[in-house]
């Protein structure tokens, strides 16, 4: 630790050492640079270290000659963007730099699709992932998970180009939202509880927007969604590890259980890409 203009006290040295130890604990060595002329303090050093770990949120940029010394240790980055639907879109990038252009593209396209259901959208998260394996033909994947009046919906697409993936996933969202609106319109017509919370003005808006951008609905065989069987079984609290073991011995792709640690109902499931996934309820209230 050295600085030509500031005396390094033992306390400052020990705290700078702690910052360096934090960098090393992340599995790689980072060089962080405080610009010449900037007062040396824990705050400036911490900001410089932060610029190595999270470049997009850096408050202090290194001078151009020293820029090659910086190394990003984060493969994930997350941003919250305002959308046309009125609900923030949380955008996360994995192995991809979330440039202003791509963030704006996601926000505009996804926000426009969600605006068709207005205030009923309460949450939206977009995850953009690039597979770095050169043998993968279509490495650009985007997954959108959005909540519409308590209903969690998911759309995912993978192509050779991230912008193409965004276009395709938005088309998928529009089809699902159109189907949702048609169900609500039909339920309102038959006075079913599904549409009880929707007023006449919303129903009219749904009727006007259905087919607005997609044209005539494609002919798709109707799927019978009637509940035809009900199962009841005891769910003694078990750990996630025990649930994963149980998953191996049942002839299903999922296993429902009561989490011994949290007391909540969870689900473990076999992922198409390999491994096991865990679904937990979000106990944080929606703002």
N, C-alpha and C positions, 0 to 999 in steps of 0.2 A: 504494500500500500504506500503510495507516494503522491505528493502534490507539491508543486513549487511555491504555492502561495498560502497554503494552509498547514498549520501545525497539527500533526496527527497525535491525539491524546491516546493514552492506553484504553480508555472507554470506547472511543471511536474505533480504534483498531479491533477491539474484541467484537464490536457490533458489525463492522465490515466483514470480519471473519465469519460471523453467523450468516450474513448474506451470501458469502461465497460457498459456505457449507450447504445452504439451501439449494444453490445452483448445482453443486456436485451431487446432491441427493437425488436429483432428477435423472441421473444416469448419463450425464454428458458434461463436458467442460464448456463453460460459456465465458466469453470476454465481454465485459460491459464497460462502456466508455462514457465518461462525463465530459461534455464539451469543454475545450480550453476556455478559461475565463469565467466559467460557471462556478459559483461558490460550492465548495465541497462540503457535503453534509450527508447524513443518513438518508434524507429525503431525496436528494439528487441521485445518490448512488442506487437507492432502491428503485427510483424511476427508471434509471438506466438498465438495471437488471430486469425490471419489468418489461422493458422494450425488447429484451432478448427472448423472454418467455412468451410475451403476447405483443407482437409488433403492431397489430392493428389498434391497440389501446395505449400505445406508448405516448407519454407526455414529453419526453426528451428524446430528440433524434440525435444520433451520432453524426459528427461531421463526415462529409463524403469520403475523405481518405481512409476513415476508420470503419466505414460501413461493412466491408468484407469480414471484419472481425466478428460481427454479430451473427449468432446462430439461433434460429427459432427452435425451441424444444417442444413446441405444441403442435400436434397434428390436428387438433380440434379448435375451432373458433366459433363463437356464438354471438349473434346480434339480434336485437329486437327492433323491428321496423313497423312503422304505422302503415295501415292498409286501408283501401277504399271501403272495406266492410266495417271499419270502425274498431276492429279488434287487432291488437298487435300481432304480427307474424314473427315468431322466433325462428331465426335461420341459423342452422349449424352446419359448418363445413368440416368434412373429414378428408384429409389429404388433398385439399383444394383451397386456394386463396380466394376468399370472398371479397372480390373487388366491388367497388361502388356500382359498377355497371351490372354485375350479375345479381347483386342484392336488390337493385332497383327493378330489374327484370322479373325476379321472383315475386317481389312485392306487388308490382303492377298487375301481373298476370293472375297470380293466385288471389289477390285482393279483389280483382274484378269478378272472378268466378264466385267468390264468397258473398259479394255484394248482392247477388241474386236472392239470397235468403236473409239479407239484412241483419237485424238485431238478434236473430236466433243463433248466430255464430258466437260462441263464447271462448273458443281457443283454437289456435292454429300453430303447428310446428312443422318446419320444413328442414329436412336433413339432406344435404348434398354430399355425395361420396364418390370419390374417384379411386378405382382399383389400379394400383401401380404395377400390377403384373402385366408385362408386355404381351403375354400370350392371350390375354382376355380381349375378345373382339369388341365387346361393348362395355367399356369401363365406367361410363358416366351414369350414376344412379341418383334419382331424387325420390324421396318418400315424403308425402304430406299426410300428417295426422291432424284432423280437425274435428271439433265438437259442435254439433248443431242441435240445440235444444236437448242436451244430454245424450245424444246419440254420437258415439265415436265412429268416425269414418276414416278410411285409409286408402290412399292412392299411391301407387309406386310404378315407376317406369325406368328402364335402363336402355340407353342407346350408346352410339359412338361419340356423341357430343352432348355436353351438359345443356346447352340451349335447346337442342332437339328434345332432350329428356323433359325439360320444363314444359315445352309445348305439349308433349304427349300426356304428361301427368295432369295438366290443366284440362285437357279434353276429357280425361277419365273423371276428374272432379265434376265437370259440368254434367256428364251423363249420370253420375250418382246423385247429384243434387237435383237433377231433373226428375229422376225416379222418385226421390224423396218428396218433392213437391207434388208429383202426381198422386202419391199415396195420401198426402195430407188433403188434397182437393177431393179425392174419392171418399176419405173418411169424413170430411166436412159434409159432403153431399148426403151421406148415410147417417149423419149425427153420431159418429163413433167417438169414443173417448180420446182417440189418438189426436184428433183435431180440436179438442175442447179449448185449448189455450190460444187458438188462432182466431183473430177477429175477422170480420167480413172483408175489411180493407186488405188485410194480408192475403186472404184467399184470392181476391181479385188480382192482386199483384202477381201471385203465383200463376194464375191462369194466363195473364198477359206475358209472363216471362218464359213459360214452358214453350219450347220450340223456337224461342227468339233467335238463338245463335246456332242451334243444331239442326234446324229444319224438322221435317217430319220424323217422328220417332221410328227407329229401326224395328223391324219385325223380329222379336225375340220370343222364344217359347216361354210361356208363363211358368214360373216356379212356384210350386205349392209350399207356402211358408206356414202351413197350419201345424200347430203343436199336436203331435199324434201320440206322444209317449212321455210319461213323467217318471222320473226315478228319484227315490229318496234313500239316502244312506247316511250313516253316522260319519261325522268328520272330527275325530279326536285330534287335538292340536299336535302337529308334527313340525319338524324343522324342514327347511328347504332341501337340505341334503337327503333327508328321508323321503321327501316327495319325489326327488329325482330318481331315487332307487325304485320307488313304487311305479314310476312311469315306465321303467324297463319291463315290468311284469304284467302290464295290462295291454290289451290289444286296441289301444287308442293313441292318438297323437298328442293328447293332453291329459292332465290330471289336476283335479280341483281339490284343494285342501285348506285347512285352517292353519295359518302360520303361527307356530308356537311362540315366536318372539313378539309379534305385533298383535296377534288376536284377530287379524283380518283374513278374509277369504282371498286366497291367491290361486294362480294357475301356473303350472309349468307345462311347457309344450316342446315338441320336437321341431326344430327349425329346418326349413328346406336347405339352408346353406350349411347345415351341420350344427351340432351342439344343442343346448337346451335353452329356451327362453323362459323368463319369469315375468308374470303380469301381476302387478300390485295396484290396489285402488289408490287414487290420488286423494289424500285426506286433507289437502290444503284447500280452503274455500276459494272459489273463483271470484275474482274482483270484478 
